[in-house]
Amino acid sequence: MPQRPIILGIVGDSAAGKTTLTRGIAQVLGAENVTVICTDDYHRYDRKQRAEIGITALHPDCNYLDIMQQHLSLLRTGQPILKPIYSHSSGTFTAPEYIKPNKFVIVEGLLGYSTRGARDCYDVKVYLAPPESLRTLWKVKRDTMKRGYTEEQVLAEMQKREPDSENFIRPQRQWADMIVSFYPPAEDTQESSGHLNVRLVLRPTIPHPDLSKILNPVTGEAKPAIRLGLDRDMGKPVDVLEIDGHATSDRVRELERFICSDTPHLLSICSLDVNPEIGKVVGTTGESIQSYPLALTQLLITYHMLKATQG
């Protein structure tokens, strides 16, 4: 293990699934080995001040991006930081927290790739890009159940934020090594939890496992539940891995073993049998559901973090 921490970035719009993805990755690596940083803590204004000024939390001017970048640079060299704390429940700031980085640092939030200095601090960069219809469902559910808003208030806030989403959040997609898009199956467009499919754009900016050794290119009309293809992203060739929510456990475990096979540490912890909480999401009625697409996404990102420890 190197002296400095390995840093993962997870960026996406509000309610894009960042916390759910982070939780599973920390589960694989072991909570005692992971420090989680939320860049929302670097807001410049509290909720009341934002309303008075007429600025959204997504705008760079509403965030201390210079302090965030400075803190990421310190964490990368293994140094502690005194991190601000923003409370989403109250919309105010609380006392700052002394943070000493563990072996792995996960940085999740809205504007994590917004400066070049910040981008240079990450070993692995992930961007979450669910369809807007799905993100809307997630945001309404979260903000009404956990943050005390009405559905009308949530939808109005999303509409107000849309220009900043377009100008400042989505452009960060270009900097990611992996783009993660969960989406509902064609036969159930209202699905929003455990039975979602996922589309992973794997850019050649980091060395992905050679999945062609286990997944044949899709030919003909029949589509396997786990498939590998080629596409172009921003004009450049990329691999695309798609995993359907109805993939069988046998096929999932076959891919799981392949991803983990050349990383001994991951092989010992990455099994869904060893870590049954990987890929768990809360269903519409509060039940816990195992999502194979989520589990494999978490494992593939963890693979890259462990490979980064090998230099």
Secondary structure, 3 states (H helix, E strand, C coil): CCCCCEEEEEECCCCCCHHHHHHHHHHHHCHHHEEEEEHHHHECCCHHHHHHHCCCCCCHHHECHHHHHHHHHHHHCCCCEEEEEEECCCCEEEEEEEECCCCEEEEEECCCCCCHHHHCCCCEEEEECCCHHHHHHHHHHHHHHCCCCCHHHHHHHHHHHHHHHHHHHHHHHHHCCEEEEEECCCCCCCCCCCCCEEEEEECCCCCCCCHHHCCCECCCCCCCCEEEEEEEECCEEEEEEEECCCCCHHHHHHHHHHHHCCCHHHHHHCCCCCCCCCCEEECCCCCEEECHHHHHHHHHHHHHHHHHCCC
